[in-house]
Amino acid sequence: MKIGYLGPEGTFTHAAVEAVFPHIRNVPYHTIPQCMDAVRDGEVELAVVPLENALEGSVNLTIDYLIHECNLPIVGEIIAPIEQHLLVHPSQLEHWMYVERIYSHSHAIAQCHKFLHRHLKHATYEYVTSTSAAAKYVSEHPEGKMAAIGNRLAAKQYGLAIAKENIHDYDYNHTRFIVLHRERYLLPVTDKEDGFKTTLMVMLPKDQAGALHQVLSAFAWRKLNLTKIESRPAKTGLGNYFFIIDIDQKMDDILIPGAIAELEALGCTVQILGSYPYYMVKKTSLV
Ligand SMILES: O=C(O)C(=O)C[C@]1(C(=O)O)C=C[C@@H](O)C=C1
């Protein structure tokens, strides 16, 4: 069995994969869509991609590619702590405050805006496909006045020095990663899961007053706890949205099917994106 992840080696995604699937061979992919395509095309059985960060919110590319391009069920979730560090070539360690360009994934840069505003006001941002792609690039340009934002694993992997530790803006920093498979599937994980979730995609009927209220009440009176509700453009015209709804329990025989039937009776289109276990990675077992 093989598991694809957003690479190259040393991303937070890689660390999450190693923490939960230490015995499965992992394969890095350059972009999030490439990871998903690899599962769809059968190159790997599973893929892990970032979905949401506690400071910066959803990774829209993941949601949009999943909904519009590559319909794969979510079979698991990994929640991992995130510590961002400023990484430089060792030869630049004394001069980190003079770096002119900061490389990283847009989500990682967004998690460190207060630090960047305070200490590196003059620097410009270069967005790349992942935090470790940034670290790799910086390691290949020892003369450049540049830094990457990434983790300890990437610093080690690419021989960079940590100029400043823990530069993320708020202490509580976690990212949710989803595990995708071609079909609904039970994960080969020995650790006990920390809980279960069910994720739905709901498209409201057009121009119906109070539709969202009715949708929420279908969950509320059944006491189904929602951990997330988010809208994304349906990409069919201004004002057309779909909702991603996370329910805090696994699929059952009565409550969730009942809520779905009620939504469909209201004229909603509903798709079950997955019903899956989630795993919380401890800080010490990450990077
Ligand atoms: O896995 C990585 O290192 C990434 O670059 C992706 C990503 C993300 O998209 O959220 C993953 C975790 C961190 O929140 C920052 C970046």
The ligand as a Gaussian input file, in Angstrom:
#p B3LYP/6-31G(d) Opt

LIG

0 1
 O        1.927000      20.758000       4.663000
 C        2.519000      21.808000       4.481000
 O        3.644000      22.036000       4.933000
 C        1.898000      22.866000       3.671000
 O        2.588000      23.646000       3.090000
 C        0.414000      23.008000       3.644000
 C       -0.164000      23.659000       4.889000
 C       -1.630000      24.147000       4.606000
 O       -2.048000      24.226000       3.475000
 O       -2.320000      24.493000       5.594000
 C       -0.229000      22.682000       5.964000
 C       -0.116000      23.022000       7.255000
 C        0.120000      24.402000       7.681000
 O       -1.128000      24.909000       8.113000
 C        0.620000      25.253000       6.575000
 C        0.569000      24.866000       5.292000

